[in-house]
């Protein structure tokens, strides 16, 4: 069993804030009944980047594409996209419903968390777990994806017959070092709770953690460090060999969500053919 914990040393208690009120500035949703379901394949055109005269930060620039399950039952996922051009000034966000896996497509993200700061560029990813406050700063128009899981946390996949090394290696994941500011100011704290957004006011920066320890912390990963494994004989290997991170379910061998990449690789196979891969679980 893998236990996760964190211990934060703060200047001020985090509970010093006004009561939360509804926040209406974002397009996040978990109401899947708004649109009739369809079994057809779907695709989206690229979301437009905001105009320079319309300042949009990370929270207000989030738009939900699709999802399933219920954050109130802590089961399921959602996929969002962000299109932003403005930093979150004196404003932070934390998610009580689950973890965020953030995938920048264009534009670099400068992320401040309670644990420290991270710089996340395209071709990198970061994970900010449930309950961790963070702010996103940008210096240009930026767009990317967010995979949200309501249940469990992202972990490295079991390597099985691959052995001890391969795919995404633990040594390549980076966590921030402690960074703090002792600053009094009018600060907005936005919280996602049971699929809804709420906001509270406080009179100090939430990034007043002078030190921390534990293994429940945000992290980033450079996808260029992924060690690709591929068939060089015949046919096409299972796509699971391209899994960077997985969020396991209670059913062995079945994931809530997998984050998979198909990076450049030497992919020669004799007598290969194209086919559709379907993964099923059988009961013996």
Helices and strands as residue ranges (DSSP letters): E 6-10, E 21-22, G 32-34, E 62-70, E 75-84, E 91-95, E 99-106, E 109-113, E 116-120, E 124-128, E 134-137, E 142-149, G 160-162, G 170-172, E 173-175, E 184-193, E 196-204, E 209-214, E 219-222, G 223-225, G 239-242, E 243-248, E 255-260
